[in-house]
Amino acid sequence: AIFKAYTDEASYRAREDAPWEILFSREVGAYEIIEGWLQNSKARAQGASRVFVPPTVETLLVHEGRNYGVGSLQEFQEGFRTAREIQNESPEIWANLMGNADFQRSLNRMRTLDWLLGNYDRWPNSVFTQGNFGNFMIRIPDGNLARAEIALIDNGIGQGRLSSFWLRDLPATETIPADLRRVILDLDLEAFAAMNQDRLSSIAITDFLTRVRALRERLR
């Protein structure tokens, strides 16, 4: 498992002036929004999605008598390699993935989910032109590219770049998966805000709601 402790965040402006930089709460929030509110776990169960956030919880970690404090604990994914590792170690596999239609659909799902969360630290975009290919992991069951799975790690939400990371960074509307489009159009925004007011920063909530409304306009 991967643990991110709140006490290790002193080097970040993870306080009142920048609540989106509290790393462990971002990890938990991203898991709950993507897998729950955006119904990705349901899409996975139905075979529509091969993208997922590994199970992530907020916890107080005590291991072998040492107290590591409060933080996020994320399930480690066996058999996965980061996209950067595949690019560097197996460039022919990466090239084949990029030419595979099923994998491209998974990338479009990943990019849409990241955009909704304001998470620009993964796929190349207007804010982070080189992207961070260490922030998603891939597993190819039995070498079948069409079944490649993507695990989203080092997640963020509401990171304060609303004006820069915007609609131009979304994939083409027609390439956003149909099940995800339906969820976005049907999402109960009032319930989301009410149920997350004590779990997410006000900046994160406002950013997410603004993005959902903007994407709805484009989908309609």
N, C-alpha and C positions, 0 to 999 in steps of 0.2 A: 504494500500500500504506500501511497505518497502522502506525506503529512506536511501541511503548511501552517506554521504556528504564528499566531498574532504577535507574539513577543519577538519574532525575527523581522518585523517590518519597520524597525526604527529608522532604517535608511530611506524609507519612502515617506511621502507626505500623506501618510495614511491616517489623517486626523480630520478635524472639522473642515479644513480648507479643501480637502480632496478625498471625500469618502469613497469614491470609486476605486481608490488605490489600496483599499483594505483587501489584500489578496485572498485570504481564506474565505471571506464572506462572498466575494465574487465567484469563487469556485462553486460554493454551495448554491448560490442564487442561479447561476447558469444551469446547473444540473436540474434544479426544480422547474425552471422556466421551460427549458428545451424538452425535457422528458415528460413533464407534467402539463403545464399550461399550453405548450405548443404540440402536445400529444405525440411526441416522437416515439415514446415507448410503445404506444398503440400502433403506430405506423410500422415499427420494427416487428411487432408480433404478427402483423398482417402481411409482412413481407414487402412492404412498400419502401421501407427505409433501411439502408445499410450504414447509416451514420448514427453515432450515439455519443453521449457523455458518460464515461464510466461512473458507476454509483459513487456518490460523494455525500458525505455527511459532516455536520459540525459536531465536534466532540472534545472532550478533555482527555488527552492522551497521557497515560502513565505506563511506562514500559521498563521492566526490570528494576523497579523501585525508583525510577527517575520520572519526575513530573515535567512534561513538555508543554503544559498549558493548553489553552483553548486554540483550536484551529480546524482546518478541514482535512478530512481523511478520504482519499480517493483510491478506489480499487485499482491495483496494478494490472495491466493487460498483458498476459503472457502471449507470446507468439506474434507480437506486433513490432514493427520497426517505424521510426519516424520517417516522414516523407523525405527529409534531408538525408537520412541514412540510405534510403533507397536510391535517391538521386546520385549520391556519391559512390555507393558500393555496387549498385546494379542499375546503371543508366539505361540498359536495354529494357528492363522491366518497367522503369518509369516512363520511357517512351511509349511502350505498349499500353500502359495504363492511360496515358494522356490521349491515346487514340481509341480508347474503348468507350462506346456510347453509354454503357451502364455506369462506368466510373465517372463520366462527365455529369451524369444525372446526380450522382452522389455529391460531387463537388458543388453543383448548383444548389443542392439542399444545404450543404455546409455553409456556403457563402450567404445564402438567405438567412439562415439561423444566426450567423455571426453579425450580419447587418442589423437584424432586429435587436440584438443585444448591444449594438454599438462596439462590437469586439473587432477592432481593425488589426489586431496583432496575430494574423495567421496568413490569409491569402493576400497576394499583392493588391494594393488599392491606392486611392488618392493620397492617403495619409502615410502609409507605409509601403512604398513602391516595390521594395524587394520582398516583402512578406516575411513570414517566419515559418519555414517548413519543418522546424523542430516542434511546432505546437499542434501537430496532428500526426497520428500514427495509423499505419495501414497493415492489414493482414489479408493475405490472398489464400483462401482455403483451397487446398489441393491444386494450387497454381491456376485456378479458374478466375481470370480477371473480372468476369461479369459478376462474381460473388465477392469482390473485394470489399472489405469493411473499413470504415474510417472512425477512429476514436479521437474525440476532441479533448485535448488536455490544455492546461494553463489557460483557463477561460476568463473572460472579463465581461462586465456588464456596465453600461452607462458611464463610459470613460471620458465624457466631457468633450467629445470631438464632433458634436452633432452637425455643425455647418460644413466641416471638411469631409467627413465620412458619410456621404449622403447618397441620394438616389442613383447617381451615376456609377456607384460601386456595386449595385445589385446586378445579378445576372439578368439576361433578357426575360421579360415578364412571362413569355410563353414557355420558358425553360424551368420556371419554378414548379416543383412537383405539385400535381393537382390536389393531393390530400393536404399539403401544407397551405395551399391557397385557400382551401375551404376553412381550415382552422383559423387562419388569419381573419377571414371575413366574419366568422362566427364568434370570435373570442369576446368574452364578457369583460370589457375593460374596467367597468366600475367594480366588479368583483375582484379583479386582479389588484387594483389599487387598494381596495379595502383590506384584502387578505395579506398584502405584502407591506403595509405601512410600518410594521414593526420588524420587518425582516430585511428590507432593502432601504438604501438611502433615498431621500426624496428626489435626488438628481437621477438615480437609476430608474425610478418609477416613471418620472416625467419623460426621460429619454425614450424608454421602451414604448410608452403610450403614444408619443409623438411619431415614432417610427411605424408603429402598427397603423395609425391613422393615415400616414403618408402612403404606405404601401397599399392600403385598402383603396385609396383614390386611384392609384395606378392599376390595380387589378380590376376595378370597375370600368 
